[in-house]
Amino acid sequence: MQTVPANEINDAAPTALSHLIGQRSVVDQVKVALDAANQDNLPFPSTLAVGPAGCGKTQVAKVIAQEMGADFHEVLGQAIANAADFNALLLGAKDRDVVLIDEAHELEREYQTSLFLAIDQKRIFLQGVRSGRAPQSIPLADFTLLLATTDEFRLLQPLRDRMKLALRFEFYTEQELAELLRQRSRALKWKVADRIYHRIAQRSRGVPRLALRLLQACRRVCRSEGEQTIAVAHLERACQLEQIDALGLGPPEQAYLGILADGTSRLNVIASRLGLPARTVSEVYEPYLLRAGLIVKDDDSMRQLTAEGREHLSNSRKNGV
């Protein structure tokens, strides 16, 4: 019987440390900690994972659980809305389980405080119902706590200090992204023209999540046309549908560059012309434009195009983007 290729990109997510691509410093730290934990028959140490969104923090947490042979519990920081949610998360974990709180900086301060007390004493404290009544405490299992964040300084200092391991994630190189895409395609038994991998990597801003999403979009176009092999034409059509250019810029970023083509401008003026809040523009769209060297800010916070930005805008217009 012919094997039918898997349809979803996440069907072939890595489950072992040796399968991870990129983040070599993180992988080396995790390997040492795993070896030590196994030698001493201890849980993996409590860990803070810091870095850009989409660069593998959650994936590494899942791999740690797999390598430890432990159950994995995942929750978003903003999903912990009350004491019952918080207590249920910690009390539901067994010895050696891995508990990941993603976007941990979104945790309310009171729960961050309760968390570092729980780490210190391996107990959770329940406030007495009646005024003046001493709080009860319940022992916790010896589990691993992983905190993932894109903004570590919104976590309380005492909580950060109690993390025994700090994993710092970075953006991927284009070579690493191409290798990751090639690995995932082979695992899924997808047929892909080899030159597509680097073209996708160029459009992915150093973020694996974006690269994998674009590869999935390419396959969607490919299958919609009844084809089996993902070709350059499918990538071009996917980019057209997603409205992204050769650097992976979407319509808001393209419009941003177009505004600066008229001359330097202030953030509030750009945001007004885009019809977006200034904070959204500065926190969502500008970081990559700055990192890619397409724009600069002067001492008066005026935004302007760089030579690279003008060249990219000119090429995009020539190509009809």
C-alpha positions as CSV (number, residue, x, y, z in Angstrom):
1,M,0.0,0.0,0.0
2,Q,1.3,3.5,-0.9
3,T,2.2,5.7,2.1
4,V,0.2,8.9,2.1
5,P,2.4,11.9,3.1
6,A,1.4,13.7,6.3
7,N,-0.6,16.9,5.6
8,E,0.5,19.2,8.5
9,I,3.9,20.6,9.1
10,N,3.7,20.0,12.9
11,D,3.1,16.2,12.3
12,A,6.9,15.8,12.2
13,A,8.0,18.0,15.0
14,P,11.3,16.8,16.6
15,T,11.0,14.6,19.7
16,A,14.7,14.2,20.5
17,L,17.5,16.6,21.3
18,S,19.7,15.2,18.5
19,H,17.0,16.2,16.0
20,L,17.0,19.9,16.9
21,I,18.5,22.3,14.3
22,G,20.0,25.6,15.3
23,Q,20.2,27.1,18.8
24,R,23.5,25.3,19.4
25,S,24.2,27.0,22.7
26,V,20.7,26.1,24.0
27,V,21.0,22.5,22.9
28,D,24.5,22.2,24.5
29,Q,23.1,23.5,27.8
30,V,20.1,21.2,27.7
31,K,22.2,18.2,26.9
32,V,24.5,18.8,29.9
33,A,21.5,19.4,32.2
34,L,19.7,16.2,30.9
35,D,22.8,14.1,31.4
36,A,23.3,15.4,35.0
37,A,19.6,14.9,35.9
38,N,19.7,11.3,34.6
39,Q,22.9,10.5,36.4
40,D,21.5,11.8,39.7
41,N,17.9,10.6,39.1
42,L,16.6,14.1,39.5
43,P,14.1,16.2,37.6
44,F,15.4,18.6,35.0
45,P,16.3,21.9,36.7
46,S,13.9,24.8,36.7
47,T,14.6,26.9,33.6
48,L,14.0,30.3,32.1
49,A,13.8,30.3,28.3
50,V,14.2,33.8,26.8
51,G,14.1,34.9,23.2
52,P,12.1,36.0,20.2
53,A,8.7,34.5,19.5
54,G,8.6,31.5,17.1
55,C,12.3,30.5,17.7
56,G,11.7,27.2,19.4
57,K,11.2,27.8,23.2
58,T,8.1,25.6,23.4
59,Q,9.6,23.0,21.1
60,V,12.7,22.6,23.3
61,A,10.4,22.4,26.4
62,K,8.5,19.5,24.7
63,V,11.8,17.8,23.8
64,I,13.0,18.0,27.4
65,A,9.9,16.3,28.6
66,Q,10.3,13.6,25.9
67,E,14.0,13.1,26.9
68,M,13.0,12.8,30.6
69,G,10.2,10.4,29.8
70,A,7.9,12.8,31.6
71,D,4.4,14.2,31.1
72,F,4.2,17.7,29.7
73,H,1.9,20.4,30.9
74,E,1.6,23.7,29.0
75,V,-0.3,26.9,29.8
76,L,-0.2,30.5,28.8
77,G,0.6,33.1,31.5
78,Q,-2.4,35.1,30.6
79,A,-4.6,32.0,30.9
80,I,-4.0,31.9,34.7
81,A,-6.8,34.2,35.7
82,N,-7.3,33.2,39.3
83,A,-5.9,31.3,42.3
84,A,-7.9,28.2,41.3
85,D,-6.2,28.1,37.9
86,F,-2.8,28.6,39.5
87,N,-3.2,26.0,42.2
88,A,-4.7,23.4,39.7
89,L,-1.6,23.8,37.5
90,L,0.9,23.2,40.2
91,L,-1.0,20.6,42.1
92,G,-1.7,18.6,38.9
93,A,2.0,18.0,38.2
94,K,3.6,14.7,39.3
95,D,7.2,14.0,40.2
96,R,9.6,14.7,37.2
97,D,6.7,16.2,35.1
98,V,7.6,19.3,33.0
99,V,5.4,22.3,33.5
100,L,5.7,25.1,30.9
101,I,4.3,28.6,31.5
102,D,4.5,30.3,28.1
103,E,4.4,34.1,27.9
104,A,5.3,33.9,31.6
105,H,5.7,37.7,31.8
106,E,1.9,37.9,31.4
107,L,1.5,36.3,34.9
108,E,0.0,38.6,37.5
109,R,2.6,39.7,40.1
110,E,0.8,37.9,42.9
111,Y,1.1,34.6,41.0
112,Q,4.8,35.3,40.2
113,T,5.4,35.8,43.9
114,S,3.5,32.5,44.7
115,L,5.5,30.8,42.1
116,F,8.9,31.6,43.5
117,L,7.7,30.7,47.0
118,A,6.6,27.3,45.6
119,I,10.0,26.8,43.9
120,D,11.8,27.6,47.1
121,Q,9.7,25.4,49.5
122,K,8.1,22.9,47.2
123,R,4.8,23.8,48.8
124,I,1.8,25.9,47.7
125,F,0.2,28.2,50.3
126,L,-3.6,28.6,50.4
127,Q,-4.8,31.7,52.2
128,G,-7.2,31.1,55.0
129,V,-10.9,32.0,54.4
130,R,-11.3,33.8,57.7
131,S,-9.4,36.9,58.6
132,G,-6.3,36.2,60.7
133,R,-6.3,32.5,60.0
134,A,-2.9,31.1,59.1
135,P,-2.6,30.0,55.5
136,Q,-2.5,26.3,54.8
137,S,0.2,24.7,52.8
138,I,0.1,21.7,50.5
139,P,3.3,19.9,49.4
140,L,4.1,19.9,45.7
141,A,5.6,17.1,43.6
142,D,9.2,17.4,42.5
143,F,8.5,18.7,39.0
144,T,10.3,20.8,36.5
145,L,9.1,24.4,36.0
146,L,9.9,26.1,32.6
147,L,9.2,29.7,32.1
148,A,9.2,31.0,28.5
149,T,9.2,34.7,27.8
150,T,10.0,37.3,25.2
151,D,10.4,39.9,27.9
152,E,12.3,38.6,30.9
153,F,12.4,41.9,32.7
154,R,8.7,41.9,33.2
155,L,9.2,38.9,35.5
156,L,10.0,39.6,39.1
157,Q,13.7,39.6,39.9
158,P,13.3,37.0,42.7
159,L,11.5,34.7,40.3
160,R,14.2,35.1,37.7
161,D,16.9,34.5,40.3
162,R,15.3,31.1,41.3
163,M,15.6,29.7,37.8
164,K,18.7,27.3,37.8
165,L,19.2,27.4,34.0
166,A,18.8,30.3,31.6
167,L,18.3,29.3,27.9
168,R,18.8,32.3,25.5
169,F,17.3,31.8,22.1
170,E,18.4,33.7,19.0
171,F,17.1,34.3,15.5
172,Y,18.1,31.5,13.0
173,T,20.5,32.0,10.1
174,E,19.2,31.4,6.6
175,Q,21.3,28.3,6.4
176,E,19.8,26.9,9.6
177,L,16.3,27.6,8.4
178,A,16.9,25.9,5.1
179,E,18.3,22.9,6.9
180,L,15.2,22.8,9.2
181,L,12.8,23.0,6.3
182,R,14.7,20.2,4.5
183,Q,14.6,18.0,7.6
184,R,10.9,18.6,8.1
185,S,10.0,17.9,4.4
186,R,11.9,14.6,4.5
187,A,10.2,13.5,7.7
188,L,6.8,14.3,6.1
189,K,7.8,12.6,2.8
190,W,7.0,15.8,0.9
191,K,8.7,16.3,-2.5
192,V,10.3,19.7,-2.6
193,A,12.5,21.4,-5.2
194,D,15.8,21.9,-3.3
195,R,16.2,25.6,-4.2
196,I,13.0,26.5,-2.5
197,Y,14.4,26.0,1.0
198,H,16.7,29.0,0.8
199,R,14.1,31.2,-0.9
200,I,11.7,30.4,2.0
201,A,14.5,31.1,4.5
202,Q,15.1,34.5,3.0
203,R,11.5,35.4,3.6
204,S,11.3,34.1,7.2
205,R,13.0,36.8,9.2
206,G,15.1,34.3,11.1
207,V,12.0,32.7,12.6
208,P,11.3,29.0,12.2
209,R,7.6,29.4,12.8
210,L,7.3,31.7,9.8
211,A,9.5,29.4,7.6
212,L,7.4,26.4,8.4
213,R,4.1,28.3,7.9
214,L,5.3,29.4,4.4
215,L,6.4,25.9,3.5
216,Q,2.9,24.7,4.5
217,A,1.4,27.4,2.3
218,C,3.5,26.2,-0.6
219,R,2.3,22.7,-0.2
220,R,-1.3,23.9,0.0
221,V,-0.9,25.7,-3.4
222,C,0.9,22.6,-4.8
223,R,-1.9,20.2,-3.8
224,S,-4.6,22.6,-4.9
225,E,-3.2,22.3,-8.4
226,G,-3.1,18.5,-8.2
227,E,0.7,18.4,-8.1
228,Q,3.0,16.2,-6.0
229,T,6.3,18.2,-6.0
230,I,6.5,21.7,-4.5
231,A,8.1,23.9,-7.1
232,V,9.2,27.5,-7.4
233,A,5.9,28.5,-9.0
234,H,4.1,27.2,-5.9
235,L,6.3,29.4,-3.7
236,E,5.7,32.4,-5.8
237,R,1.9,31.8,-5.8
238,A,1.9,31.3,-2.0
239,C,3.8,34.6,-1.5
240,Q,1.3,36.3,-3.8
241,L,-1.6,34.9,-1.8
242,E,0.1,35.8,1.5
243,Q,1.0,39.3,0.1
244,I,4.7,39.0,1.2
245,D,7.7,40.2,-0.7
246,A,11.2,38.8,-1.2
247,L,12.2,39.7,2.4
248,G,8.9,38.4,3.9
249,L,7.5,41.9,4.4
250,G,3.7,42.0,4.5
251,P,1.4,44.8,3.5
252,P,1.9,47.0,6.7
253,E,5.7,46.9,6.4
254,Q,5.5,47.5,2.7
255,A,3.2,50.5,3.3
256,Y,5.6,51.7,6.1
257,L,8.5,51.8,3.6
258,G,6.4,53.5,1.0
259,I,5.6,56.3,3.5
260,L,9.3,56.8,4.2
261,A,10.0,57.0,0.5
262,D,8.4,60.5,0.7
263,G,11.0,61.5,3.3
264,T,11.7,61.2,7.1
265,S,8.8,61.0,9.4
266,R,7.8,60.6,13.0
267,L,6.2,57.4,14.5
268,N,2.9,59.0,15.2
269,V,2.6,60.3,11.6
270,I,3.5,56.9,10.2
271,A,1.0,55.2,12.5
272,S,-1.7,57.6,11.5
273,R,-1.1,57.0,7.8
274,L,-1.2,53.2,8.4
275,G,-4.3,53.5,10.5
276,L,-2.6,51.6,13.4
277,P,-1.8,52.4,17.0
278,A,1.7,53.8,17.4
279,R,2.6,51.1,19.9
280,T,1.7,48.4,17.4
281,V,3.9,50.0,14.7
282,S,6.9,50.4,17.1
283,E,6.6,47.0,18.8
284,V,5.3,44.7,16.0
285,Y,6.5,46.2,12.6
286,E,9.6,48.3,13.3
287,P,11.9,45.7,15.1
288,Y,12.4,43.7,11.9
289,L,12.7,46.7,9.7
290,L,15.5,48.0,12.0
291,R,17.1,44.6,12.3
292,A,17.1,44.1,8.5
293,G,18.8,47.5,8.1
294,L,15.9,48.9,6.0
295,I,15.2,51.9,8.3
296,V,17.0,53.9,11.0
297,K,16.0,56.3,13.7
298,D,18.0,59.4,14.3
299,D,18.5,61.2,17.7
300,D,15.2,62.9,17.4
301,S,13.4,59.6,16.7
302,M,12.7,60.5,13.1
303,R,12.4,57.4,10.9
304,Q,14.1,57.3,7.5
305,L,14.9,54.7,4.8
306,T,18.5,53.4,4.5
307,A,20.1,52.7,1.2
308,E,19.1,49.1,1.6
309,G,15.6,50.1,2.3
310,R,15.4,52.3,-0.8
311,E,16.8,49.5,-2.9
312,H,14.4,46.9,-1.5
313,L,11.4,49.3,-2.1
314,S,12.6,50.0,-5.6
315,N,13.0,46.2,-6.4
316,S,9.6,45.4,-4.9
317,R,7.9,48.1,-7.1
318,K,9.7,46.8,-10.2
319,N,8.4,43.3,-9.4
320,G,4.9,44.6,-8.8
321,V,4.8,43.8,-5.1
